[in-house]
Amino acid sequence: MDAQAGGQTPAVPFRERFLEDYAAGEVVDCGEIAVTEDEVLEFAGRYDPQSFHTDPCAAAKGPFGGLIASGWHTAALMMRLYVDHYLSPRASLGGPGVDGLRWTEPVRPGDTLTMRAEVLESRPSSSKPDRGLLRTRVELFNQHGRKVFQAVVLNMLRTRPR
């Protein structure tokens, strides 16, 4: 079982942050989100219609022994927590991608996921001094403390206006 490390309360609230306010090594707890069967079925029906995501009877006989959320649904749940509890709306300029995306265990209806974000790097751009790159390791854990998702998210953020 993966243990969740406790996060810190940032010195500057996330809604007011600029690139400089994200310090390498900082760990932030980013709330929780419930996984419902209706949402699992709706998402999968629209975007990932494999039977172990869309059909509870077929899923019970399938490789996971029951219905599981699409990995892309899990990534969308992560993004909701990321935007609601970590990414500064004041400074965000979008992002160039995600590295190391992994679904490490199935997510099931009834699970409650919590997210931890760790700042890996926060560096100003050498060519555009008004912005820089934020690299963040994000991990989702289920209610049993087991890691179900991990990725390194890249974001472009504004630097503090001078």
N, C-alpha and C positions, 0 to 999 in steps of 0.2 A: 504494500500500500504506500502511495506517495503521501508524504506529510506536507501540509500547507504551511508555508512560513507566514508569519504575521506581517502585515503591511504597516507602513508609517502614515501618519497624517501629514500631507505636504504643508510646508511653511506658507506657500501661496496657494489659495484655492484654485482648483483646476480651471474654473471658468474665467479666471483672471490671469492665467499663466501665459508666458511667452517662452520661446525656446530656452532661454537662459535659466528658467525656473525648473527645468527638468534636469536633475543631477544624476549622473551615472551611479548606479548602485541603489538608487531609491526604489523601494518596493511599495506598491499601493494596492490595497484591497479595493475592488471595484464593484461591490454589491453582489446581488444574486438575482437569478431569474428562474422561473418555474417552466418546466417542459410539460405541455399538455398533449393528450392524445389528439384532440381536435386540430391543434396547430401542426403536429407531426403529419397527420393525414392530409391537411390542406396544403402545406408546403410541398410534400412529396408528390401529391396529385398534380400540382402545377409544374414542379421543377425536377423531380427525381423519382419517376414512377416505377420504382423497383418494388416487387411484392413485399419484401421485408420492411418497406417504409409505408406501404399503402393498404395492405390487406392483413388484418390481425390474424385471421385463420391460417392463411398461407405462411405468415411470419412465424407462427407457433411451430410449424413443421420445418422451418428453414434453418439456416446455419447459425442464427443468433438466438433461437429458442423463443422468439417473440418479436413484437414490433420495436423497431429502433428508428431514431431520427436520422434523416439524411445528414451526412457530414457537412453539407452546404448549409443546412438549417442550423446546425451547431455553430458554424462560422458566423452566420447572421445573428445568432443570439450573442456571440462574443462581441460582434460589432456594436450591438445595442448597448451592452455594458460599457464598452470602450468609449463610445460617444457620451453616454450619460454620466460617467464617473471619472474619466481620465483625459480625454483629448480636449484641449482648450478650444472652445468655439471662437474665441477672440483671435487666436493665432493660426488656426489650422488652414493650410493651403492645399489639402488633399495629400495623396501619397503615391509613390511610384511602384508600390508592390508589397508583397509578403514573402518572406523566406521561411523555409523549414516547416511548412504547414503539415501537421500530423493529427490524425484522429486516433488516439491511443486506446480508447475503449468505447464501446457503444453507449449512446445516450438513449434513454428510454422514457416513455411517457411516465410522469410522476416524479422524475428526477428534479432536483433543485440544483442549479449550477451556480458556483461562485467563481469570480475571476480575480486573478492576481496579475498585476503588471509590474515589470521590472525594467527600469531605464537602463539600457545597455550603452547608449551613446547619445550625446546631444552636442552637435558641432555646427558652428556657423559655416555657411557657404563661402568658399574662397572667391567666387566670382560675383555673388549677389549678397552684399552685406546685410540686406534687410530680411534675410531668411536663412534657414539651415535645416539639417536633417536630424530627426529624432528616430532612434531605433529602440523598439520596446519588445521585450519577450512577454507574451501573454500566455497564460495557462488557465484552463477551466478545470474545476474539480466538481465531482458530484457530491451529494450529501454524505457519502461514505468516505470522503477525503481522497478519492481515487482520481488521478488526472485523466481527463477524457479528451483534451484538446491542447495543442501547443502551436505557437507560431511566433515568428519575429515580424512585427509590423513596422513598416517604414512610413514616416510622415514628414512632409515639409511644413515647417512652422515659421511664422514671422518672429523676428527678433524684436526686443523691446524698442519702441520708437525713441529716438534721441532728441 
